[in-house]
Amino acid sequence: MKKNVWFFNAHPDDINAGLALALILKDLPGYQVHICTYTRGEGGLKEQGVPFDECAAIRTLEEEKVCAGIGVVPRFLPERDDGSCAAGIDTCRLIAQWFQETPPEAVITHWPVDNHPDHVMCAAAVFKALALAKSPAELYFYRQNRQCRNFPEDFYVTFGEDIMNTKCELLKLYECQNGAEIAQRERTEDTYNGYRCHAPFAECYASYQFPGTGRFFSDLAQARKEAGI
């Protein structure tokens, strides 16, 4: 049975901070990736005068294209990126239902100390849903480098040029959010992370678990070693 790994992102394009990990998991036979987007990014083009629903349609299509490159179909929650996004109980219960139907080995989402309220609400809903589902899943956070505060760098996931190139090409598909700029920013960030752990590139993660009690990243390292990835 495959280990289910869930990524929860507040908006389409927020998978940028964990996309390399998702690509690595995609190529490992023992893992199944699930990507859930908390909103459809309705407010992402308001400065250009694009109505919320029209923007949602554009960004939903972009998210579907990127997720297709990972081999998954994204799930969307009913929250909206229009100032009303919250960790409502109905949304939390829906996530909990998904967790009960497809139990996660690990869940990865936003670090909750963040300057974007939608990121904070997404993290809060995931935390509540895990409790509602009575799930033993391990909880981790990726680093949105421009928005996180006081992020503890517990784990680095290292990778090479092939994954970095694929990550950048997929990020460029977020055209309405200047995907080429996102890709360049991620290459710079991942190069810096790689320098810190003596690798070409890396993504950075924090753990909710007490030090030494989480197994997801150590199991992942062993699976990559066995698969030669």
Buried (B, 14 or more C-beta within 10 A) or exposed (E): EEBBBBBBBBBBBBBBBBBBBBBBBBEBEBBBBBBBBBBBBBBBBEEEEBEBEEBBBBBBEBBBBBBEBBEBEBBBBEBBBBEEBEBBEEBBBBBBEBBEEEBBBBBBBBBBBBEBEBBBBBBBBBBBBBEBBEBEBBBBBBBBBEBBEEBEEBBBBBBEEEBBEBBBEBBBBBEBBEBEEBBBBBBEBBBEBBEEBEBBBBBBBBBBEEEEEBEBBEBBEEBBEEEEB
